[in-house]
Amino acid sequence: QVQLVESGGGLVQAGDSLRLSCTASGRTFSNYNMGWFRQAPGKEREFLAGISWSGGFREYSDSVKGRFTTSRDNAKNTVYLQMNSLKPEDTAAYYCAATSRLFGRSKNDYDYWGQGTQVTVSS
C-alpha cells in the first residue's frame, strides 16, 4: 500500500502561481510512476501530468503544457506540480496518483490516490 497526501492548494487570482506537493508513505516511493489529475464539479477526472519513477520522463496534457511542470524528489518521497499563469478554468480538486505500471493518461492506469487538494482561481 502507498498512502498519498496532497498539499498546497488554495485561492489565488488569475495569473498567479501555486506549487502542489504530494508526499508518499508506505512502500518505496521510487518504485512508482506518478500522475497528477484534476476534477471540476460535474466533470470527469482529467489527466494533467505524469512523471516516471526516476523523473527522467515526463508527459503533459495539452491543456497545461507550458504552464505546469511536474518534478519529484525521491529522497523526500514527494512529487510536485508547479502551476504558473493560472486561469479560472483551472479551478478544480487536484489529485496525485501512483502506479507500479507504466503510467498512462487514464485514471484506470493508477492504483493509489490522494484525497485531493482544492485549487480555486478567481478572475
C-alpha positions as CSV (number, residue, x, y, z in Angstrom):
1,Q,0.0,0.0,0.0
2,V,1.0,3.6,-0.7
3,Q,-0.5,6.5,1.1
4,L,-0.5,9.8,-0.7
5,V,-1.2,13.2,0.8
6,E,-1.5,16.4,-1.4
7,S,-1.0,19.9,-0.1
8,G,-0.5,23.4,-1.4
9,G,-3.9,24.2,-2.8
10,G,-5.7,27.4,-2.1
11,L,-7.5,30.5,-3.5
12,V,-5.5,32.6,-5.9
13,Q,-6.1,35.2,-8.6
14,A,-5.7,34.6,-12.4
15,G,-2.1,34.8,-13.4
16,D,-0.8,33.7,-10.1
17,S,1.3,30.6,-9.4
18,L,0.9,27.7,-7.0
19,R,3.0,24.6,-6.2
20,L,1.3,21.5,-5.1
21,S,3.1,18.7,-3.2
22,C,2.2,15.1,-2.9
23,T,4.0,13.2,-0.2
24,A,4.0,9.4,-0.1
25,S,4.4,6.9,2.7
26,G,4.3,3.1,2.8
27,R,6.2,1.3,0.1
28,T,9.3,2.6,-1.7
29,F,8.3,5.8,-3.4
30,S,10.9,5.4,-6.2
31,N,9.3,2.2,-7.4
32,Y,6.3,4.2,-8.6
33,N,5.5,6.3,-11.6
34,M,3.3,9.3,-10.6
35,G,0.5,11.2,-12.1
36,W,-1.4,14.4,-11.5
37,F,-5.2,14.8,-12.2
38,R,-7.9,17.3,-11.5
39,Q,-11.6,17.1,-11.3
40,A,-14.0,20.0,-11.5
41,P,-17.6,19.7,-10.3
42,G,-19.7,17.8,-12.8
43,K,-16.7,16.9,-15.0
44,E,-14.6,13.8,-15.5
45,R,-11.2,13.4,-13.8
46,E,-8.7,14.8,-16.2
47,F,-5.0,13.8,-16.6
48,L,-2.6,16.7,-16.3
49,A,0.9,15.3,-16.0
50,G,2.9,12.2,-15.4
51,I,6.5,11.5,-14.3
52,S,8.4,8.3,-14.3
53,W,10.0,6.8,-11.2
54,S,13.4,8.4,-11.9
55,G,12.0,11.7,-13.1
56,G,13.6,11.2,-16.5
57,F,10.4,11.0,-18.4
58,R,7.5,13.5,-18.1
59,E,4.3,13.9,-20.0
60,Y,1.7,16.7,-20.0
61,S,-1.8,17.2,-21.3
62,D,-2.3,19.9,-23.9
63,S,-4.4,21.9,-21.5
64,V,-1.4,22.6,-19.2
65,K,1.7,22.1,-21.3
66,G,3.9,25.1,-21.0
67,R,2.2,26.3,-17.8
68,F,2.5,23.3,-15.4
69,T,5.7,21.4,-14.5
70,T,5.9,18.2,-12.5
71,S,9.0,17.1,-10.7
72,R,9.9,14.7,-7.9
73,D,12.4,14.3,-5.1
74,N,12.7,10.6,-4.2
75,A,14.8,11.4,-1.1
76,K,11.8,13.3,0.2
77,N,9.1,10.9,-1.1
78,T,7.5,13.8,-2.8
79,V,6.2,14.8,-6.2
80,Y,5.4,18.4,-7.1
81,L,3.2,20.2,-9.6
82,Q,4.3,23.8,-10.3
83,M,1.4,25.7,-11.8
84,N,2.0,29.0,-13.4
85,S,-0.3,31.5,-15.2
86,L,-3.3,30.1,-13.5
87,K,-6.7,30.6,-15.1
88,P,-10.2,30.5,-13.7
89,E,-10.8,27.3,-15.7
90,D,-8.0,25.6,-13.7
91,T,-10.3,25.7,-10.7
92,A,-10.8,22.0,-9.5
93,A,-9.8,19.5,-6.9
94,Y,-6.2,18.3,-7.7
95,Y,-5.1,14.7,-7.1
96,C,-1.8,12.8,-7.3
97,A,-1.8,9.1,-8.1
98,A,0.8,6.3,-8.1
99,T,1.2,3.3,-10.3
100,S,3.8,0.5,-10.4
101,R,2.9,0.0,-14.1
102,L,3.9,2.2,-17.0
103,F,1.9,5.4,-16.4
104,G,-0.8,6.5,-18.7
105,R,-3.4,9.2,-19.1
106,S,-6.3,7.2,-17.8
107,K,-7.3,7.2,-14.1
108,N,-7.6,3.4,-14.5
109,D,-3.8,3.2,-15.0
110,Y,-3.2,4.2,-11.4
111,D,-3.5,2.1,-8.3
112,Y,-3.3,4.7,-5.4
113,W,-4.8,8.1,-5.0
114,G,-4.5,11.0,-2.6
115,Q,-7.5,12.7,-1.0
116,G,-7.1,15.8,-3.2
117,T,-6.4,19.5,-2.6
118,Q,-8.7,22.3,-3.9
119,V,-7.4,25.0,-6.2
120,T,-9.6,28.0,-6.8
121,V,-8.6,30.7,-9.3
122,S,-10.6,33.9,-9.3
123,S,-10.8,36.2,-12.3
